[in-house]
Amino acid sequence: MSDKIGPDGTPQNAPVIDRRMLEALICPMTQTTLSYDAEAQELVSKVAKMAFPIRNGIPIMLVSEARALD
């Protein structure tokens, strides 16, 4: 796999994510909207200050799997 970044800033080896699905997801802690970080392949909850990983195109919405943001 390549770690090259495409012209739109997304990793070229990243799976295609359905934007409508992402818009429907909310933070499991705060019930607020999430933002998509294509480069890091994460869904970010600014309110909870957590980032939920996307692995193989599947959002992992478990608090135990989330990364705390500084």
C-alpha positions in Angstrom: 0.0 0.0 0.0 1.1 3.5 -0.7 1.1 6.4 1.8 0.8 9.0 -1.0 -1.6 11.9 -0.5 -4.0 12.7 -3.3 -4.7 16.2 -4.7 -7.7 16.6 -2.4 -5.6 15.9 0.7 -6.9 12.3 1.3 -4.6 9.3 1.4 -4.7 7.5 -1.9 -4.9 4.2 -0.2 -7.8 5.2 2.0 -11.1 3.5 1.4 -13.9 5.5 -0.1 -16.2 6.8 2.7 -19.9 7.5 2.0 -20.5 11.1 3.0 -24.2 10.6 3.8 -23.3 7.9 6.3 -20.8 10.1 8.0 -23.3 12.9 8.2 -25.8 10.6 10.0 -23.3 9.6 12.7 -23.1 11.5 15.9 -20.8 11.4 18.9 -21.8 8.6 21.3 -20.8 10.7 24.3 -22.3 14.1 23.5 -24.8 13.4 20.7 -23.3 16.2 18.7 -22.1 16.2 15.0 -18.7 14.8 14.0 -16.2 16.2 11.5 -14.3 13.9 9.1 -10.5 14.1 9.1 -9.7 12.3 5.8 -5.9 12.4 6.3 -6.1 10.8 9.8 -9.1 8.6 8.9 -10.9 9.7 12.0 -14.3 11.2 13.0 -13.6 14.1 15.4 -15.9 15.2 18.2 -14.8 18.7 19.0 -17.2 18.9 22.0 -16.0 15.6 23.6 -12.4 16.3 22.4 -12.1 12.8 21.0 -11.3 11.2 17.6 -13.0 8.0 16.6 -11.0 5.8 14.1 -12.1 4.6 10.7 -10.7 1.2 10.0 -11.0 -0.4 6.5 -13.8 2.1 5.8 -15.8 1.3 9.0 -16.2 4.0 11.7 -15.4 2.6 15.1 -17.8 4.5 17.4 -16.6 3.0 20.7 -15.4 5.4 23.4 -12.9 2.8 24.4 -11.3 2.9 20.9 -11.4 6.7 20.6 -8.2 8.9 20.9 -8.3 11.8 23.3 -7.5 15.2 21.7 -5.4 17.8 23.4 
